[in-house]
Amino acid sequence: MNGTDDELARLRTVADYQFGAGAGAALFPHDDTLDVSHSTGGRPRQVRAGAGRIVSYGVDGRFTLGLEGGRRLVAALPAPAARVVVGSESEPFVRDGKNVFAKFVRDVDDDVRPHDEVTVVHADGDLLAVGRAELAADAMADFETGMAVKVRAGAGSA
C-alpha cells in the first residue's frame, strides 16, 4: 500500500461523508494494495488499485469516481445509494459514455443533488457509467427533458 494509514483513514472518512456510511471501507479496503499519487504539495491526487482508478481527490475536497470506484460502491452500498438507474433503451449509449437524460431515469437515490458524484446502473444492477449529477433526484424523476447525469466514463461493451 502506497499511502500512510492516517492518510487512508482520512480518505475513508471523506468517502463516508460524500457517499454514505460504508463507502470508505468499500473504496479503500484495509486488505487491498492501493497506489496513492500525490501532488507536488503532498496532497493525495489519485487512488488506484490493480483494476484501475478508484477516485481522484479534487482540490474542493471531494472525490470524482473512476469506474473501479463505481464498481466498488455498487457492490458495497445498498440500492439505490449513489445510483441513477436507467433502462435498456439507454443502456448501450450510457455504456459508451453518453450522458443520461432525465426522461430515461427509472429510479434515483433520493439524496442525489446537483454536482454529486453518482454511479449509473442498469435496472438489473450492472454498472454502466460514473459521472456527475446535473439535476436533483426529484427533478430527474419529474422532468421529461434535460441532462440528468454528465457521464465521465462509460463501462464499455459488456
C-alpha positions as CSV (number, residue, x, y, z in Angstrom):
1,M,0.0,0.0,0.0
2,N,1.4,3.3,-1.1
3,G,-0.2,5.8,1.3
4,T,0.0,6.0,5.1
5,D,-2.6,4.5,7.3
6,D,-3.5,8.0,8.6
7,E,-3.9,9.3,5.0
8,L,-6.2,6.3,4.1
9,A,-8.2,6.8,7.2
10,R,-8.8,10.4,6.2
11,L,-9.8,9.3,2.7
12,R,-12.2,6.7,4.1
13,T,-13.8,9.5,6.2
14,V,-14.3,11.7,3.2
15,A,-15.8,8.8,1.3
16,D,-18.2,8.0,4.1
17,Y,-19.3,11.7,4.2
18,Q,-19.7,12.0,0.5
19,F,-21.3,8.7,-0.4
20,G,-22.7,7.4,2.9
21,A,-21.6,5.0,5.7
22,G,-19.6,2.1,4.4
23,A,-18.3,3.8,1.3
24,G,-14.8,4.4,2.8
25,A,-14.3,0.8,3.6
26,A,-15.7,-0.2,0.2
27,L,-13.5,2.1,-1.8
28,F,-10.3,1.7,0.3
29,P,-10.4,-1.7,2.0
30,H,-7.6,-2.4,4.5
31,D,-6.6,-5.6,2.7
32,D,-6.2,-4.0,-0.7
33,T,-3.0,-2.9,-2.4
34,L,-3.7,0.8,-3.2
35,D,-1.5,3.2,-5.1
36,V,-1.9,6.8,-3.9
37,S,-0.4,9.5,-6.2
38,H,0.3,12.9,-4.7
39,S,0.5,16.5,-5.9
40,T,3.8,18.3,-5.6
41,G,2.5,19.7,-2.4
42,G,1.9,16.3,-0.9
43,R,-1.8,16.2,-1.2
44,P,-3.4,12.9,-2.4
45,R,-4.4,13.2,-6.0
46,Q,-5.5,9.8,-7.3
47,V,-6.1,6.4,-5.7
48,R,-5.6,3.4,-7.9
49,A,-5.9,-0.4,-7.5
50,G,-4.8,-3.2,-9.8
51,A,-8.2,-3.0,-11.6
52,G,-7.9,0.8,-12.3
53,R,-8.6,4.2,-10.9
54,I,-10.8,4.2,-7.9
55,V,-11.1,8.0,-7.3
56,S,-9.4,11.3,-7.9
57,Y,-9.3,13.7,-5.0
58,G,-10.2,17.2,-6.1
59,V,-8.9,20.5,-4.6
60,D,-12.5,21.0,-3.4
61,G,-12.1,18.1,-1.0
62,R,-14.5,15.8,-3.0
63,F,-13.9,12.6,-4.9
64,T,-14.6,12.0,-8.6
65,L,-15.2,8.4,-9.2
66,G,-13.3,6.2,-11.6
67,L,-15.0,3.0,-13.0
68,E,-13.3,0.8,-10.4
69,G,-14.6,3.1,-7.6
70,G,-18.1,2.9,-9.1
71,R,-17.9,-0.9,-9.2
72,R,-16.9,-0.9,-5.5
73,L,-19.7,1.4,-4.4
74,V,-22.3,-0.5,-6.3
75,A,-21.1,-3.8,-4.8
76,A,-21.0,-2.5,-1.2
77,L,-23.8,0.1,-0.8
78,P,-27.5,-1.0,-0.7
79,A,-29.5,0.2,-3.7
80,P,-30.3,2.9,-4.5
81,A,-27.4,4.7,-2.7
82,A,-25.3,6.9,-5.0
83,R,-27.2,5.4,-8.0
84,V,-29.1,6.6,-11.0
85,V,-31.0,3.7,-12.7
86,V,-31.7,3.6,-16.4
87,G,-33.5,1.0,-18.6
88,S,-32.5,-1.0,-21.6
89,E,-33.4,1.8,-24.1
90,S,-30.4,4.0,-23.0
91,E,-28.1,1.3,-21.7
92,P,-25.9,1.0,-24.8
93,F,-25.5,4.7,-25.1
94,V,-24.6,5.2,-21.4
95,R,-22.1,2.3,-21.6
96,D,-20.4,4.1,-24.4
97,G,-20.0,7.2,-22.3
98,K,-23.0,9.2,-23.5
99,N,-24.8,11.4,-21.0
100,V,-28.0,10.3,-19.2
101,F,-31.1,12.4,-19.9
102,A,-34.0,12.8,-17.4
103,K,-36.6,11.1,-19.5
104,F,-34.6,7.8,-19.3
105,V,-34.1,7.8,-15.5
106,R,-36.1,5.0,-13.9
107,D,-35.0,5.4,-10.3
108,V,-32.6,7.6,-8.4
109,D,-31.2,7.9,-4.8
110,D,-33.4,10.5,-3.1
111,D,-30.3,12.1,-1.7
112,V,-28.7,13.0,-5.0
113,R,-28.2,16.7,-5.5
114,P,-26.7,18.6,-8.5
115,H,-22.9,18.1,-8.8
116,D,-22.9,14.9,-6.7
117,E,-20.8,12.0,-8.0
118,V,-23.1,9.1,-9.0
119,T,-23.0,5.7,-10.5
120,V,-25.3,4.9,-13.4
121,V,-26.6,1.4,-13.3
122,H,-29.0,-0.6,-15.5
123,A,-32.3,-1.7,-14.0
124,D,-30.7,-5.2,-13.4
125,G,-27.9,-3.6,-11.3
126,D,-25.0,-3.7,-13.8
127,L,-22.7,-0.6,-13.6
128,L,-22.9,1.3,-16.9
129,A,-21.0,4.5,-16.1
130,V,-19.9,7.1,-13.5
131,G,-20.4,10.8,-13.6
132,R,-21.8,14.0,-12.1
133,A,-25.4,14.6,-11.4
134,E,-26.7,17.7,-13.2
135,L,-30.2,17.7,-11.5
136,A,-31.5,16.9,-8.1
137,A,-33.2,13.5,-7.6
138,D,-36.7,14.8,-7.7
139,A,-36.0,16.7,-10.9
140,M,-34.6,13.6,-12.5
141,A,-37.7,11.7,-11.6
142,D,-40.1,14.5,-12.8
143,F,-38.5,16.1,-15.8
144,E,-39.0,14.8,-19.4
145,T,-36.2,16.8,-20.8
146,G,-32.7,17.9,-19.7
147,M,-29.4,16.2,-18.8
148,A,-29.6,14.2,-15.6
149,V,-26.0,12.9,-15.4
150,K,-22.9,14.2,-17.2
151,V,-21.1,10.9,-17.8
152,R,-17.4,10.9,-17.1
153,A,-16.6,7.3,-18.1
154,G,-18.7,4.5,-19.6
155,A,-18.1,0.9,-18.7
156,G,-17.8,-0.1,-22.3
157,S,-19.4,-3.0,-24.0
158,A,-20.1,-6.0,-21.7
